[in-house]
């Protein structure tokens, strides 16, 4: 088993408030891991720590055998691609093609190789026909797919999506999730995917779900295992995925004897 | 809000679109420089003919150019009025105190109007047919000599292209904040100038906060995608000066020579 990301004894304080205290997490290469937690649980901070956008107080972050440090931060970043929450605030180029080119320009890819790489990356996310479009003519979902293409063009081993669908309409959310599934199929073991989200339906697509709250790992396991812990999820401000919640509600039945009137009353409480 | 979009680019495939952005930039400057020497109907007519020929070559509907003129309508009107009332000379057609309308005044006002309109049309041709990134690239290339003086040309060009890219976004945001405040009873169009100026303050604060947040987000996104140093990057859009660009300069040269000829030999 190759470890894509290894986090050991991580400590990090934000405004003198300890957020992570002795946090440990291993992510296997080729896995799709969903990091879930409610707002302020520390999941986005964790992504920024992994990329060296924030610096940990203590502990180790190791990405494919390379420990994150001031010297290695650019090499580590080259292995990781990240898609952020706000589609507009990560669109650097004036057009779709220019945006995908931005990362290639930074990594000193030869100008003559760029058009082909840009086309390839845009084709993967199904945006090849929008090459010359400007960002303000695209929908949120389309912009996020371009952001994904921009990241893919750099051929990272790990892609982190930090609430990438949170600002999208249901339609855009669906296309982005479909694109991710397709990516995972296409790259298989060569791509480690980390989706940070508070949308449980998204988390069900992952191989492994890690629930974080107050900088601690609350639950960790397959979606089936994690989503069987309804009580624990609720205590940490999370809902079950819609299908699970429905099944749970349908499964409830009265424990004591009831007459007709009581049963009607009980049934009406289900609708709340 | 959309019709005052500065530097609006319309993708296309005309001969002008395909020219090197540096050619278009220098060409525009040369044209404006030459045109400032116009002083007769014939020279203005010749300049206008050149501009309209260029507009035809861009293969864009004239309405787009008209939209480009609209925002500066008041500025044009203001200068026309100044010229109209304050040009001395004979014969005087009308006088009221210090204000007088003279024949040279009328002619001057029309000249100034034509000059204004032609300069705006010419720069609209530049911005309409050139992607903002290309303009930034052209600027970077043209200002390259300044690098020797330690002017951070590459950084400035990148800043310019990002700034241009965020113009429509910030316009949208302004509109949204205005609408949000209007819906809570704020009025931006009533009251005296002081009251109106005050109404702008609560508009600017959220706009600035939003812009700073965007800047921070963008900085993160740029760093994650490997941005380290603006000078150590390759370029996706390579500027290439070709034979078509030489043709463009030749055309401009012919225009200028004929312009001088008209200026000295035709007295109308």
Interface residues (C-beta under 8 A of the other chain):
Chain A: X48 X51 X53 X74 X77 X78 X80 X81 X82 X84 X86 X88 X89 X90 X91 X92 X93 X94 X95 X97 X98 X101 X102 X103 X104 X105 X106 X107 X108 X109 X110 X111 X114 X118 X132 X134 X135 X136 X150 X151 X154
Chain B: X9 X11 X131 X132 X133 X161 X162 X164 X165 X168 X169 X172 X213 X214 X217 X218 X220 X221 X222 X223 X224 X225 X226 X227 X228 X232 X233 X234 X235 X236 X237 X238
